[in-house]
């Protein structure tokens, strides 16, 4: 029986943790020998080998790479699996009839931990204390237990549900916001995005975990930020296009928010001229908060091999992206 042609394209321009090298693939494939034995695998590393492998590939496993002209370079392609959850850079390259799947869900554990840690620090005024220490100021702040606080989570996917689950363990109230209202796992109170402006005044914390789509761009602007209570804190872990960062800095400088944690930015790396660097009570992580460094490749390949089994058996794939919506 002919083997299925799989091409693995190494991630371009990112940290080593995202690179599925031949050695990394071999190390993980031994756990899935029944599936791996049915695959004819080639690897691309941003040189002339790329198109040789792409030309005959039925399946592509990839991170970010130069996908210009992919439809012509990979005419036999039927399925593309991204190692990332965000696929907005990949969607335009996908030909009609080709299935695109993402790695949504592999970040859930870290997302739940990081967002909860950020809310705990915001609730305990840690950003304020960091700023006061830097300025050599003895500035006390007395804060309530987080168990009496409300988190408004913009998003209702698996990452958002992980945050909601952890928040509930501490006795917090959680309100989810999604395109459509209705309970989700670990998020029984999930409201439609049309209620956003009614819900924002209730937020002690606003956690943003939505993709970059036409519907979400600019969703949290100057007006929406103004609806938040002055003691509220912000945690941004989805896509930077959702929020007006200039408006956020204005509110922080005016003392109208307790603080913010940002992991995603419109321009990365953030330029030295950006106002974000000097904003008070703002903590930035350079787009790495949700990625499990030591296990990223393992988690990506676990998801891929599970989907490959479905593909080989003619079953529906998990994490199929609606290329019209972008997620």
Wavefront OBJ file of the C-alpha trace (Angstrom):
o trace
v 0.000 0.000 0.000
v 1.331 3.441 -0.939
v 2.163 5.651 1.993
v 0.542 9.029 2.517
v 2.854 11.944 1.683
v 3.384 14.265 4.630
v 5.567 17.362 4.442
v 6.684 19.039 7.664
v 7.712 22.648 7.271
v 9.862 23.943 10.112
v 8.660 27.166 11.669
v 10.459 30.178 10.245
v 11.825 32.934 12.469
v 10.621 31.618 15.816
v 12.246 30.076 18.851
v 13.557 26.515 18.786
v 10.592 25.322 20.839
v 8.371 25.498 17.747
v 10.628 23.609 15.334
v 9.601 20.099 14.372
v 12.964 18.873 13.155
v 13.527 15.324 11.851
v 14.990 14.403 15.248
v 12.055 15.885 17.151
v 9.549 14.132 14.896
v 11.326 10.788 15.246
v 11.429 11.139 19.017
v 7.666 11.603 19.258
v 6.620 9.333 16.373
v 7.716 6.206 18.280
v 4.621 6.675 20.417
v 2.421 6.479 17.312
v 4.132 3.786 15.223
v 0.915 2.380 13.721
v 0.187 5.806 12.238
v 3.762 6.919 11.522
v 4.477 3.715 9.574
v 1.785 4.721 7.077
v 3.441 8.073 6.309
v 6.147 9.092 3.831
v 7.628 12.171 5.502
v 9.727 15.002 4.081
v 11.066 18.054 5.881
v 11.557 21.641 4.789
v 13.901 24.097 6.436
v 13.534 27.200 4.270
v 15.760 26.089 1.412
v 15.377 24.257 -1.913
v 14.048 21.166 -0.099
v 10.837 22.988 0.752
v 9.231 22.894 -2.671
v 10.492 19.381 -3.412
v 8.522 18.114 -0.438
v 5.553 20.396 -0.997
v 5.131 19.394 -4.630
v 3.910 15.891 -3.783
v 2.494 16.425 -0.284
v -1.094 15.515 0.529
v -0.745 16.793 4.103
v 1.287 19.721 5.411
v 2.259 20.190 9.057
v 3.665 23.663 9.562
v 4.279 26.764 11.607
v 4.897 30.154 10.050
v 6.750 30.070 6.746
v 6.745 31.754 3.353
v 3.423 30.418 2.057
v 3.204 32.691 -0.981
v 1.896 30.728 -3.962
v 1.203 27.670 -1.833
v -1.658 26.543 -4.080
v 0.747 26.283 -7.023
v 3.676 24.915 -5.038
v 1.579 22.187 -3.402
v -1.046 21.141 -5.991
v -1.822 17.812 -4.277
v -2.441 19.302 -0.858
v -5.664 18.243 0.879
v -5.054 19.085 4.532
v -2.922 21.652 6.365
v -2.319 21.326 10.136
v -0.873 24.397 11.821
v 1.112 24.086 15.038
v -0.401 27.398 16.142
v -3.895 28.359 17.259
v -3.827 31.655 15.357
v -3.885 31.021 11.607
v -4.750 34.440 10.166
v -1.420 34.501 8.238
v -2.104 31.061 6.789
v -5.771 31.385 5.823
v -5.192 33.444 2.633
v -2.891 30.726 1.264
v -5.412 27.899 1.621
v -6.963 26.735 -1.655
v -10.657 25.880 -1.947
v -11.199 22.269 -1.000
v -8.183 22.128 1.322
v -8.958 21.584 5.003
v -7.139 23.787 7.517
v -6.859 22.765 11.163
v -5.152 24.607 14.002
v -3.668 23.685 17.365
v -6.357 25.249 19.494
v -6.422 23.647 22.920
v -2.751 22.802 23.414
v -2.319 26.149 25.178
v -5.225 25.643 27.574
v -3.252 24.527 30.637
v -0.799 27.424 30.444
v -3.581 29.883 29.568
v -5.540 28.941 32.662
v -2.457 29.252 34.857
v -1.133 32.516 33.424
v -4.478 34.332 33.394
v -5.221 33.273 36.954
v -1.757 34.377 38.074
v -2.238 37.729 36.368
v -5.613 38.263 38.024
v -4.194 37.329 41.419
v -1.387 39.858 40.993
v -3.781 42.545 39.803
v -6.099 41.831 42.704
v -3.214 42.138 45.173
v -1.985 45.387 43.563
v 1.333 43.856 42.517
v 1.731 46.189 39.481
v 1.291 49.139 41.852
v 3.877 47.753 44.291
v 6.393 47.166 41.473
v 6.012 50.770 40.371
v 6.226 52.086 43.940
v 9.379 50.052 44.627
v 10.981 51.380 41.446
v 10.186 54.924 42.657
v 11.307 54.164 46.254
v 7.819 54.968 47.552
v 6.172 53.376 50.606
v 2.654 53.163 49.164
v 0.274 50.749 50.846
v -2.745 49.259 49.103
v -5.313 47.100 50.888
v -7.247 44.793 48.593
v -10.151 42.331 48.980
v -10.105 38.580 48.527
v -10.307 37.594 44.862
v -13.152 35.245 45.805
v -15.508 38.224 45.741
v -14.400 39.412 42.292
v -15.915 39.054 38.816
v -13.970 38.135 35.697
v -15.441 39.004 32.323
v -13.807 36.728 29.761
v -13.994 37.872 26.165
v -14.041 34.544 24.359
v -15.500 31.121 25.064
v -13.099 28.636 23.485
v -11.013 26.041 25.270
v -8.477 28.571 26.527
v -11.204 30.819 27.898
v -12.912 27.837 29.505
v -9.632 26.884 31.222
v -9.420 30.395 32.672
v -13.047 30.219 33.787
v -12.477 26.856 35.486
v -9.495 28.133 37.469
v -11.291 31.339 38.437
v -14.263 29.374 39.726
v -11.963 27.278 41.934
v -11.130 30.482 43.828
v -14.786 31.407 44.217
v -14.792 34.082 41.529
v -17.829 34.922 39.425
v -17.265 34.467 35.699
v -19.134 35.978 32.771
v -18.155 34.725 29.334
v -18.710 36.704 26.147
v -19.117 34.984 22.768
v -20.715 35.504 19.362
v -23.761 33.657 20.635
v -25.089 33.318 24.163
v -25.416 29.968 25.893
v -23.574 27.893 28.508
v -20.193 26.355 27.712
v -18.194 23.778 29.693
v -16.844 25.510 32.833
v -18.642 28.691 31.707
v -22.346 28.411 32.572
v -22.897 32.176 32.273
v -21.903 33.007 28.701
v -23.574 35.964 27.042
v -23.739 37.258 23.513
v -21.264 39.896 22.393
v -24.195 42.268 21.855
v -24.359 42.544 25.668
v -20.703 43.599 25.981
v -21.338 47.208 26.963
v -23.855 46.134 29.599
v -21.405 43.632 31.111
v -18.178 45.678 31.173
v -19.235 47.803 34.200
v -19.507 44.532 36.184
v -15.897 43.517 35.511
v -13.214 43.489 38.173
v -11.050 41.835 35.515
v -11.386 41.820 31.750
v -9.611 38.824 30.191
v -9.354 38.897 26.388
v -8.911 35.589 24.553
v -10.385 35.992 21.070
v -8.859 35.569 17.596
v -8.085 38.294 15.083
v -11.166 38.529 12.846
v -13.146 41.374 11.272
v -15.692 40.932 14.070
v -13.160 41.292 16.890
v -10.863 44.052 15.605
v -11.268 47.165 17.731
v -13.884 45.493 19.919
v -12.407 47.080 23.058
v -11.938 50.734 22.161
v -11.782 53.955 24.132
v -15.505 53.913 24.879
v -15.507 50.284 26.080
v -12.449 50.857 28.288
v -14.292 53.802 29.793
v -17.092 51.506 30.896
v -14.772 49.499 33.143
v -14.636 50.389 36.864
v -11.541 52.377 37.868
v -10.305 49.452 39.994
v -10.560 46.948 37.131
v -7.560 45.135 35.663
v -6.977 43.837 32.149
v -5.359 40.620 30.909
v -4.843 40.437 27.125
v -3.862 36.996 25.781
v -5.705 36.651 22.482
v -4.923 39.009 19.622
v -3.716 42.590 20.026
v -6.056 43.943 17.339
v -8.978 43.516 19.749
v -7.980 46.469 21.955
v -6.967 50.098 21.439
v -3.580 50.195 23.187
v -3.295 53.993 23.082
v -6.617 54.263 24.883
v -5.402 51.695 27.424
v -2.250 53.724 28.146
v -4.359 56.870 28.546
v -6.515 55.170 31.162
v -3.511 53.769 33.020
v -1.812 57.159 33.053
v -5.015 58.731 34.380
v -5.141 56.180 37.204
v -8.432 54.811 35.911
v -7.392 51.142 35.845
v -5.573 49.112 38.491
v -3.196 47.619 35.940
v -2.832 45.442 32.883
v -0.985 42.339 31.661
v -0.328 42.222 27.919
v 1.150 39.273 26.039
v 0.162 40.261 22.485
v 0.964 43.396 20.509
v 0.164 44.962 17.142
v 3.868 45.203 16.313
v 6.244 42.553 17.620
v 8.828 43.136 18.949
v 7.312 46.274 20.460
v 9.318 49.262 19.150
v 11.338 51.271 21.645
v 9.248 54.342 20.806
v 5.997 52.707 21.944
v 4.110 54.338 24.823
v 3.544 50.872 26.265
v 7.084 50.671 27.681
v 6.528 53.596 30.007
v 2.904 52.995 30.935
v 2.277 52.761 34.696
v 1.127 49.461 36.218
v 1.562 47.663 32.905
v 3.356 44.301 32.763
v 4.326 42.973 29.333
v 5.367 39.470 28.353
v 6.736 39.107 24.787
v 4.059 36.823 23.296
v 5.206 33.704 25.110
v 2.876 33.403 28.101
v 0.718 30.557 26.795
v 3.321 28.319 25.174
v 4.604 25.308 27.094
v 8.270 25.601 26.115
v 9.648 22.134 26.960
v 6.562 20.333 25.642
v 5.336 22.474 22.734
v 6.453 20.055 20.012
v 5.138 17.046 21.931
v 1.740 18.673 22.439
v 1.601 19.732 18.783
v 2.427 16.227 17.570
v -0.007 14.599 20.009
v -2.783 16.661 18.445
v -1.476 16.052 14.914
v -1.249 12.280 15.227
v -4.730 12.118 16.750
v -6.019 14.054 13.744
v -3.954 11.952 11.332
v -5.620 8.815 12.665
v -9.005 10.406 11.911
v -7.822 11.441 8.460
v -6.575 7.967 7.579
v -9.816 6.444 8.857
v -11.987 8.873 6.888
v -13.339 10.577 10.004
v -13.987 14.280 10.632
v -10.960 16.218 11.837
v -10.760 18.186 15.070
v -9.982 21.916 15.137
v -11.173 22.596 11.580
v -10.863 26.301 10.807
v -13.680 28.169 9.108
v -11.503 30.098 6.640
v -14.310 32.619 6.141
v -14.242 33.565 9.815
v -10.526 32.951 10.298
v -10.838 30.571 13.272
l 1 2 3 4 5 6 7 8 9 10 11 12 13 14 15 16 17 18 19 20 21 22 23 24 25 26 27 28 29 30 31 32 33 34 35 36 37 38 39 40 41 42 43 44 45 46 47 48 49 50 51 52 53 54 55 56 57 58 59 60 61 62 63 64 65 66 67 68 69 70 71 72 73 74 75 76 77 78 79 80 81 82 83 84 85 86 87 88 89 90 91 92 93 94 95 96 97 98 99 100 101 102 103 104 105 106 107 108 109 110 111 112 113 114 115 116 117 118 119 120 121 122 123 124 125 126 127 128 129 130 131 132 133 134 135 136 137 138 139 140 141 142 143 144 145 146 147 148 149 150 151 152 153 154 155 156 157 158 159 160 161 162 163 164 165 166 167 168 169 170 171 172 173 174 175 176 177 178 179 180 181 182 183 184 185 186 187 188 189 190 191 192 193 194 195 196 197 198 199 200 201 202 203 204 205 206 207 208 209 210 211 212 213 214 215 216 217 218 219 220 221 222 223 224 225 226 227 228 229 230 231 232 233 234 235 236 237 238 239 240 241 242 243 244 245 246 247 248 249 250 251 252 253 254 255 256 257 258 259 260 261 262 263 264 265 266 267 268 269 270 271 272 273 274 275 276 277 278 279 280 281 282 283 284 285 286 287 288 289 290 291 292 293 294 295 296 297 298 299 300 301 302 303 304 305 306 307 308 309 310 311 312 313 314 315 316 317 318 319 320 321 322 323 324 325 326 327
